[in-house]
Amino acid sequence: MLHPSSDASSWPERQVPAGTVLIQEAERSDHLYVLRQGAFDIVRAGVRIVQVREPGAFLGEIAPLLDTPATASVIAACDSVVQVIHPAGAAVRSDPALTLAIAQLLARRLQTVTAYLVDLQQQYAGTGTHLALMDQVLARLMELQPAPRQETGSERPDVPDY
């Protein structure tokens, strides 16, 4: 999370009316947003996951970091204001403070999810239900390594130039 008083004056502000889709799930974008005021619903596969309303919160940080389509839609729950970071990928690579803030956010999320999975594992250990498999889920999460970047098109050595 970027502290609301951080010197981010170089990033333009955008007014976002209630109901506006700021980020569309499964679409590519090189935009990252910092919430200044208001609230946004995070929706994945039609299911509202959480509402983000804390000033300084990042919106859309996963897609630019992984260079993938958005993993969820981000929809304004009320009239809101965000700061726009574009191009996000370049900004993350060149701004150590921004990179650290995003890394800290992702580490806090992972810590929370891991604690939740451990709690499930303890509650359902020995029950024989599918929830008793949490130890396997935790092991897979801990073993997860970054996927190697795949070059696309003619930049790949195994694809001929035409």
Secondary structure, DSSP 8 states (H G I E B T S, - for coil): ---TTS--TTS-EEEE-TT-EEE-TT-----EEEEEES-EEEEETTEEEEEE--TT-EES-HHHHHTS--SSEEEESSSEEEEEESSHHHHHHH-HHHHHHHHHHHHHHHHHHHHHHHHHHHHHTTS-SGGGGHHHHHHHHHH---------GGGSTTS---
